[in-house]
Every structure is written in structure tokens, then in C-alpha cells.
């Protein structure tokens, strides 16, 4: 089993601020070994999407947004007419 090693700097909060990684003192350098198998996806968590269903969902969402925009504009016009006259 192959492993990947991650090197990071564990500096207490506020000690170094915007320090570069090359400026990390040896006392604060930490190394973690991660199994490569844990980093690769063994199964697909996302289902296969049907393009027709995606287009239909987008169309309905877009239609709702446009509908609310037009209703808002209409309500705004009615309120403007009431206010001015």
C-alpha cells in the first residue's frame, strides 16, 4: 500500500501570522502519512444525471425566478401609482 506524506506547519495562533511555508521553524513542522487508498474514490457518490431532467429542473427554476421578478415589478408599479396618484 502506498502512502502520501503531507508536511505542514503547526504554529500557535498569532505567532507567525503571514509567514511563508519556507519560514516554518523545524520545531513546528509536522508530517502526516495518509494512505493513498483513502485519497482515491472507490465508488461514485454522485448518481448519473439525465441531461433532460437537468434541463427541465433548470428551466423550472429559471421560470420561477422570472415570474417573481415580473410579479415584483407589477407590485412596484401598483404601489407607484398609488403613491403618485
N, CA, C and O atoms as CSV, one atom per row, in Angstrom:
chain,resi,resn,atom,element,x,y,z
A,1,UNK,N,N,0.856,-1.172,0.000
A,1,UNK,CA,C,0.000,0.000,0.000
A,1,UNK,C,C,0.905,1.238,0.000
A,1,UNK,O,O,1.815,1.351,0.821
A,2,UNK,N,N,0.650,2.138,-0.905
A,2,UNK,CA,C,1.466,3.344,-0.988
A,2,UNK,C,C,0.873,4.440,-0.108
A,2,UNK,O,O,-0.330,4.485,0.147
A,3,UNK,N,N,1.753,5.312,0.341
A,3,UNK,CA,C,1.339,6.396,1.213
A,3,UNK,C,C,1.793,7.740,0.647
A,3,UNK,O,O,2.759,7.828,-0.110
A,4,UNK,N,N,1.063,8.776,1.039
A,4,UNK,CA,C,1.396,10.150,0.689
A,4,UNK,C,C,1.737,10.859,1.989
A,4,UNK,O,O,1.024,10.720,2.983
A,5,UNK,N,N,2.815,11.612,1.984
A,5,UNK,CA,C,3.228,12.340,3.179
A,5,UNK,C,C,2.907,13.823,3.011
A,5,UNK,O,O,3.261,14.442,2.008
A,6,UNK,N,N,2.237,14.371,4.004
A,6,UNK,CA,C,1.853,15.777,3.994
A,6,UNK,C,C,2.665,16.479,5.080
A,6,UNK,O,O,2.652,16.071,6.241
A,7,UNK,N,N,3.360,17.524,4.693
A,7,UNK,CA,C,4.166,18.301,5.624
A,7,UNK,C,C,3.448,19.627,5.879
A,7,UNK,O,O,3.110,20.350,4.942
A,8,UNK,N,N,3.220,19.935,7.155
A,8,UNK,CA,C,2.548,21.196,7.478
A,8,UNK,C,C,3.208,21.839,8.683
A,8,UNK,O,O,3.979,21.211,9.409
A,9,UNK,N,N,2.883,23.107,8.875
A,9,UNK,CA,C,3.475,23.895,9.951
A,9,UNK,C,C,2.406,24.146,11.010
A,9,UNK,O,O,1.398,24.798,10.734
A,10,UNK,N,N,2.622,23.634,12.213
A,10,UNK,CA,C,1.655,23.793,13.299
A,10,UNK,C,C,2.164,24.881,14.250
A,10,UNK,O,O,2.798,24.597,15.266
A,11,UNK,N,N,1.869,26.127,13.890
A,11,UNK,CA,C,2.324,27.286,14.653
A,11,UNK,C,C,1.171,27.758,15.534
A,11,UNK,O,O,0.036,27.814,15.060
A,12,UNK,N,N,1.418,28.096,16.785
A,12,UNK,CA,C,0.341,28.633,17.632
A,12,UNK,C,C,-0.267,29.887,17.015
A,12,UNK,O,O,0.400,30.629,16.294
A,13,UNK,N,N,-1.521,30.104,17.305
A,13,UNK,CA,C,-2.263,31.228,16.722
A,13,UNK,C,C,-1.598,32.557,17.056
A,13,UNK,O,O,-1.264,32.822,18.211
A,14,UNK,N,N,-1.408,33.388,16.035
A,14,UNK,CA,C,-0.877,34.721,16.225
A,14,UNK,C,C,0.638,34.794,16.325
A,14,UNK,O,O,1.193,35.884,16.459
A,15,UNK,N,N,1.320,33.650,16.261
A,15,UNK,CA,C,2.776,33.661,16.420
A,15,UNK,C,C,3.478,34.163,15.176
A,15,UNK,O,O,4.361,35.017,15.249
A,16,UNK,N,N,3.071,33.614,14.004
A,16,UNK,CA,C,3.801,33.943,12.778
A,16,UNK,C,C,2.968,34.732,11.791
A,16,UNK,O,O,3.527,35.371,10.900
A,17,UNK,N,N,1.668,34.710,11.914
A,17,UNK,CA,C,0.822,35.487,11.017
A,17,UNK,C,C,0.928,35.033,9.577
A,17,UNK,O,O,0.493,33.931,9.242
A,18,UNK,N,N,1.506,35.872,8.712
A,18,UNK,CA,C,1.554,35.611,7.276
A,18,UNK,C,C,2.884,34.986,6.859
A,18,UNK,O,O,3.375,35.275,5.768
A,19,UNK,N,N,3.467,34.155,7.683
A,19,UNK,CA,C,4.761,33.554,7.379
A,19,UNK,C,C,4.639,32.580,6.216
A,19,UNK,O,O,3.616,31.913,6.060
A,20,UNK,N,N,5.672,32.501,5.411
A,20,UNK,CA,C,5.713,31.563,4.308
A,20,UNK,C,C,6.036,30.171,4.826
A,20,UNK,O,O,6.575,30.020,5.922
A,21,UNK,N,N,5.708,29.155,4.037
A,21,UNK,CA,C,5.965,27.784,4.461
A,21,UNK,C,C,7.455,27.536,4.642
A,21,UNK,O,O,7.846,26.747,5.503
A,22,UNK,N,N,8.292,28.192,3.851
A,22,UNK,CA,C,9.737,28.008,3.964
A,22,UNK,C,C,10.269,28.614,5.257
A,22,UNK,O,O,11.387,28.298,5.665
A,23,UNK,N,N,9.489,29.485,5.916
A,23,UNK,CA,C,9.927,30.141,7.139
A,23,UNK,C,C,9.505,29.388,8.392
A,23,UNK,O,O,9.749,29.860,9.502
A,24,UNK,N,N,8.883,28.238,8.240
A,24,UNK,CA,C,8.410,27.465,9.385
A,24,UNK,C,C,9.603,26.860,10.122
A,24,UNK,O,O,10.401,26.148,9.512
A,25,UNK,N,N,9.743,27.131,11.429
A,25,UNK,CA,C,10.851,26.542,12.188
A,25,UNK,C,C,10.690,25.025,12.284
A,25,UNK,O,O,9.577,24.500,12.243
A,26,UNK,N,N,11.805,24.343,12.410
A,26,UNK,CA,C,11.782,22.876,12.464
A,26,UNK,C,C,10.958,22.349,13.629
A,26,UNK,O,O,10.376,21.268,13.532
A,27,UNK,N,N,10.898,23.087,14.717
A,27,UNK,CA,C,10.153,22.622,15.889
A,27,UNK,C,C,8.654,22.535,15.616
A,27,UNK,O,O,7.951,21.758,16.262
A,28,UNK,N,N,8.164,23.325,14.665
A,28,UNK,CA,C,6.728,23.347,14.370
A,28,UNK,C,C,6.348,22.506,13.159
A,28,UNK,O,O,5.160,22.364,12.870
A,29,UNK,N,N,7.305,21.952,12.453
A,29,UNK,CA,C,6.996,21.145,11.269
A,29,UNK,C,C,6.456,19.789,11.687
A,29,UNK,O,O,7.034,19.110,12.535
A,30,UNK,N,N,5.363,19.413,11.093
A,30,UNK,CA,C,4.705,18.127,11.362
A,30,UNK,C,C,4.536,17.384,10.045
A,30,UNK,O,O,4.383,17.997,8.988
A,31,UNK,N,N,4.565,16.078,10.120
A,31,UNK,CA,C,4.418,15.241,8.931
A,31,UNK,C,C,3.360,14.182,9.208
A,31,UNK,O,O,3.372,13.534,10.254
A,32,UNK,N,N,2.455,14.015,8.267
A,32,UNK,CA,C,1.378,13.036,8.402
A,32,UNK,C,C,1.426,12.113,7.202
A,32,UNK,O,O,1.558,12.569,6.066
A,33,UNK,N,N,1.317,10.803,7.453
A,33,UNK,CA,C,1.255,9.823,6.376
A,33,UNK,C,C,-0.202,9.455,6.132
A,33,UNK,O,O,-0.918,9.078,7.060
A,34,UNK,N,N,-0.637,9.567,4.882
A,34,UNK,CA,C,-2.014,9.248,4.502
A,34,UNK,C,C,-1.972,8.126,3.476
A,34,UNK,O,O,-1.211,8.183,2.511
A,35,UNK,N,N,-2.790,7.112,3.690
A,35,UNK,CA,C,-2.861,6.019,2.717
A,35,UNK,C,C,-3.427,6.551,1.411
A,35,UNK,O,O,-4.411,7.290,1.410
A,36,UNK,N,N,-2.812,6.179,0.314
A,36,UNK,CA,C,-3.262,6.652,-0.988
A,36,UNK,C,C,-4.662,6.136,-1.303
A,36,UNK,O,O,-5.416,6.776,-2.036
A,37,UNK,N,N,-5.004,4.987,-0.751
A,37,UNK,CA,C,-6.332,4.424,-0.978
A,37,UNK,C,C,-7.408,5.323,-0.369
A,37,UNK,O,O,-8.518,5.389,-0.897
A,38,UNK,N,N,-7.105,6.013,0.728
A,38,UNK,CA,C,-8.082,6.904,1.360
A,38,UNK,C,C,-8.316,8.155,0.519
A,38,UNK,O,O,-9.363,8.789,0.643
A,39,UNK,N,N,-7.358,8.520,-0.335
A,39,UNK,CA,C,-7.497,9.717,-1.147
A,39,UNK,C,C,-8.203,9.465,-2.469
A,39,UNK,O,O,-8.739,10.402,-3.062
A,40,UNK,N,N,-8.217,8.242,-2.942
A,40,UNK,CA,C,-8.853,7.932,-4.226
A,40,UNK,C,C,-10.278,7.473,-3.978
A,40,UNK,O,O,-10.568,6.809,-2.982
A,41,UNK,N,N,-11.147,7.829,-4.881
A,41,UNK,CA,C,-12.556,7.443,-4.770
A,41,UNK,C,C,-12.736,6.029,-5.307
A,41,UNK,O,O,-12.351,5.720,-6.435
A,42,UNK,N,N,-13.313,5.200,-4.497
A,42,UNK,CA,C,-13.566,3.819,-4.904
A,42,UNK,C,C,-14.921,3.678,-5.594
A,42,UNK,O,O,-15.092,2.833,-6.472
A,43,UNK,N,N,-15.849,4.480,-5.207
A,43,UNK,CA,C,-17.182,4.429,-5.808
A,43,UNK,C,C,-17.619,5.855,-6.153
A,43,UNK,O,O,-17.091,6.827,-5.614
A,44,UNK,N,N,-18.560,5.954,-7.029
A,44,UNK,CA,C,-19.059,7.274,-7.396
A,44,UNK,C,C,-20.240,7.602,-6.491
A,44,UNK,O,O,-21.266,6.923,-6.526
A,45,UNK,N,N,-20.090,8.628,-5.694
A,45,UNK,CA,C,-21.150,9.033,-4.771
A,45,UNK,C,C,-22.252,9.791,-5.501
A,45,UNK,O,O,-23.394,9.824,-5.042
A,46,UNK,N,N,-21.917,10.398,-6.629
A,46,UNK,CA,C,-22.905,11.154,-7.386
A,46,UNK,C,C,-23.594,10.248,-8.397
A,46,UNK,O,O,-22.922,9.506,-9.113
A,47,UNK,N,N,-24.898,10.292,-8.469
A,47,UNK,CA,C,-25.582,9.473,-9.472
A,47,UNK,C,C,-25.393,10.055,-10.869
A,47,UNK,O,O,-25.070,11.234,-11.017
A,48,UNK,N,N,-25.588,9.252,-11.863
A,48,UNK,CA,C,-25.534,9.730,-13.241
A,48,UNK,C,C,-26.770,10.590,-13.494
A,48,UNK,O,O,-27.896,10.170,-13.229
A,49,UNK,N,N,-26.546,11.783,-14.003
A,49,UNK,CA,C,-27.650,12.713,-14.222
A,49,UNK,C,C,-28.120,12.631,-15.665
A,49,UNK,O,O,-27.317,12.572,-16.596
A,50,UNK,N,N,-29.422,12.629,-15.829
A,50,UNK,CA,C,-30.019,12.642,-17.146
A,50,UNK,C,C,-30.058,14.096,-17.620
A,50,UNK,O,O,-30.635,14.940,-16.934
A,51,UNK,N,N,-29.464,14.411,-18.767
A,51,UNK,CA,C,-29.448,15.812,-19.223
A,51,UNK,C,C,-30.841,16.407,-19.387
A,51,UNK,O,O,-31.026,17.605,-19.172
A,52,UNK,N,N,-31.815,15.599,-19.762
A,52,UNK,CA,C,-33.176,16.109,-19.920
A,52,UNK,C,C,-33.761,16.550,-18.579
A,52,UNK,O,O,-34.425,17.583,-18.496
A,53,UNK,N,N,-33.513,15.766,-17.536
A,53,UNK,CA,C,-34.010,16.128,-16.212
A,53,UNK,C,C,-33.316,17.389,-15.692
A,53,UNK,O,O,-33.953,18.241,-15.073
A,54,UNK,N,N,-32.017,17.503,-15.945
A,54,UNK,CA,C,-31.278,18.693,-15.507
A,54,UNK,C,C,-31.801,19.928,-16.222
A,54,UNK,O,O,-31.991,20.969,-15.594
A,55,UNK,N,N,-32.035,19.829,-17.526
A,55,UNK,CA,C,-32.549,20.966,-18.288
A,55,UNK,C,C,-33.946,21.348,-17.813
A,55,UNK,O,O,-34.273,22.532,-17.731
A,56,UNK,N,N,-34.765,20.356,-17.503
A,56,UNK,CA,C,-36.117,20.643,-17.024
A,56,UNK,C,C,-36.074,21.331,-15.658
A,56,UNK,O,O,-36.822,22.281,-15.430
A,57,UNK,N,N,-35.221,20.873,-14.754
A,57,UNK,CA,C,-35.114,21.499,-13.431
A,57,UNK,C,C,-34.593,22.928,-13.555
A,57,UNK,O,O,-35.085,23.830,-12.877
A,58,UNK,N,N,-33.593,23.138,-14.425
A,58,UNK,CA,C,-33.079,24.494,-14.626
A,58,UNK,C,C,-34.149,25.396,-15.212
A,58,UNK,O,O,-34.299,26.539,-14.782
A,59,UNK,N,N,-34.892,24.899,-16.184
A,59,UNK,CA,C,-35.952,25.691,-16.810
A,59,UNK,C,C,-37.025,26.085,-15.818
A,59,UNK,O,O,-37.495,27.223,-15.822
A,60,UNK,N,N,-37.416,25.150,-14.968
A,60,UNK,CA,C,-38.438,25.469,-13.972
A,60,UNK,C,C,-37.914,26.489,-12.963
A,60,UNK,O,O,-38.632,27.420,-12.599
A,61,UNK,N,N,-36.682,26.325,-12.511
A,61,UNK,CA,C,-36.104,27.281,-11.567
A,61,UNK,C,C,-35.982,28.665,-12.186
A,61,UNK,O,O,-36.301,29.669,-11.549
A,62,UNK,N,N,-35.521,28.714,-13.426
A,62,UNK,CA,C,-35.390,29.990,-14.121
A,62,UNK,C,C,-36.759,30.633,-14.310
A,62,UNK,O,O,-36.903,31.846,-14.160
A,63,UNK,N,N,-37.761,29.824,-14.639
A,63,UNK,CA,C,-39.122,30.345,-14.807
A,63,UNK,C,C,-39.679,30.926,-13.523
A,63,UNK,O,O,-40.362,31.950,-13.553
A,64,UNK,N,N,-39.400,30.290,-12.398
A,64,UNK,CA,C,-39.862,30.803,-11.105
A,64,UNK,C,C,-39.197,32.138,-10.796
A,64,UNK,O,O,-39.850,33.062,-10.312
A,65,UNK,N,N,-37.895,32.240,-11.077
A,65,UNK,CA,C,-37.192,33.496,-10.825
A,65,UNK,C,C,-37.762,34.620,-11.690
A,65,UNK,O,O,-37.986,35.726,-11.199
A,66,UNK,N,N,-37.998,34.346,-12.965
A,66,UNK,CA,C,-38.562,35.358,-13.856
A,66,UNK,C,C,-39.977,35.725,-13.409
A,66,UNK,O,O,-40.347,36.899,-13.433
A,67,UNK,N,N,-40.762,34.742,-13.005
A,67,UNK,CA,C,-42.119,35.013,-12.521
A,67,UNK,C,C,-42.096,35.932,-11.314
A,67,UNK,O,O,-42.854,36.901,-11.265
A,68,UNK,N,N,-41.238,35.647,-10.333
A,68,UNK,CA,C,-41.153,36.508,-9.156
A,68,UNK,C,C,-40.661,37.902,-9.515
A,68,UNK,O,O,-41.106,38.887,-8.925
A,69,UNK,N,N,-39.751,37.996,-10.472
A,69,UNK,CA,C,-39.281,39.307,-10.917
A,69,UNK,C,C,-40.439,40.113,-11.513
A,69,UNK,O,O,-40.612,41.288,-11.190
A,70,UNK,N,N,-41.228,39.479,-12.379
A,70,UNK,CA,C,-42.340,40.184,-13.013
A,70,UNK,C,C,-43.426,40.545,-12.013
A,70,UNK,O,O,-44.010,41.626,-12.102
A,71,UNK,N,N,-43.705,39.668,-11.072
A,71,UNK,CA,C,-44.694,39.982,-10.031
A,71,UNK,C,C,-44.196,41.144,-9.190
A,71,UNK,O,O,-44.975,42.034,-8.849
A,72,UNK,N,N,-42.928,41.153,-8.852
A,72,UNK,CA,C,-42.365,42.264,-8.079
A,72,UNK,C,C,-42.449,43.578,-8.826
A,72,UNK,O,O,-42.782,44.613,-8.250
A,73,UNK,N,N,-42.140,43.527,-10.127
A,73,UNK,CA,C,-42.257,44.754,-10.931
A,73,UNK,C,C,-43.705,45.234,-10.968
A,73,UNK,O,O,-43.961,46.433,-10.863
A,74,UNK,N,N,-44.655,44.311,-11.115
A,74,UNK,CA,C,-46.074,44.685,-11.145
A,74,UNK,C,C,-46.529,45.292,-9.832
A,74,UNK,O,O,-47.240,46.297,-9.825
A,75,UNK,N,N,-46.131,44.699,-8.732
A,75,UNK,CA,C,-46.485,45.246,-7.418
A,75,UNK,C,C,-45.843,46.619,-7.243
A,75,UNK,O,O,-46.459,47.533,-6.695
A,76,UNK,N,N,-44.614,46.758,-7.709
A,76,UNK,CA,C,-43.949,48.061,-7.628
A,76,UNK,C,C,-44.671,49.126,-8.429
A,76,UNK,O,O,-44.787,50.266,-7.979
A,77,UNK,N,N,-45.157,48.773,-9.605
A,77,UNK,CA,C,-45.910,49.737,-10.423
A,77,UNK,C,C,-47.208,50.131,-9.759
A,77,UNK,O,O,-47.579,51.305,-9.774
A,78,UNK,N,N,-47.913,49.162,-9.172
A,78,UNK,CA,C,-49.163,49.474,-8.479
A,78,UNK,C,C,-48.887,50.398,-7.307
A,78,UNK,O,O,-49.621,51.365,-7.106
A,79,UNK,N,N,-47.857,50.129,-6.535
A,79,UNK,CA,C,-47.527,50.992,-5.393
A,79,UNK,C,C,-47.106,52.386,-5.871
A,79,UNK,O,O,-47.417,53.381,-5.217
A,80,UNK,N,N,-46.404,52.465,-7.001
A,80,UNK,CA,C,-46.011,53.766,-7.536
A,80,UNK,C,C,-47.239,54.573,-7.956
A,80,UNK,O,O,-47.315,55.777,-7.712
A,81,UNK,N,N,-48.200,53.896,-8.588
A,81,UNK,CA,C,-49.441,54.584,-8.995
A,81,UNK,C,C,-50.235,55.054,-7.803
A,81,UNK,O,O,-50.827,56.133,-7.838
A,82,UNK,N,N,-50.259,54.255,-6.737
A,82,UNK,CA,C,-50.993,54.652,-5.534
A,82,UNK,C,C,-50.303,55.846,-4.878
A,82,UNK,O,O,-50.968,56.772,-4.413
A,83,UNK,N,N,-48.978,55.825,-4.841
A,83,UNK,CA,C,-48.238,56.899,-4.181
A,83,UNK,C,C,-48.350,58.219,-4.956
A,83,UNK,O,O,-48.502,59.277,-4.346
A,84,UNK,N,N,-48.277,58.166,-6.288
A,84,UNK,CA,C,-48.276,59.385,-7.080
A,84,UNK,C,C,-49.674,59.770,-7.583
A,84,UNK,O,O,-49.841,60.800,-8.236
A,85,UNK,N,N,-50.635,58.969,-7.287
A,85,UNK,CA,C,-51.797,59.404,-7.736
A,85,UNK,C,C,-53.109,59.170,-7.962
A,85,UNK,O,O,-53.814,60.042,-8.470
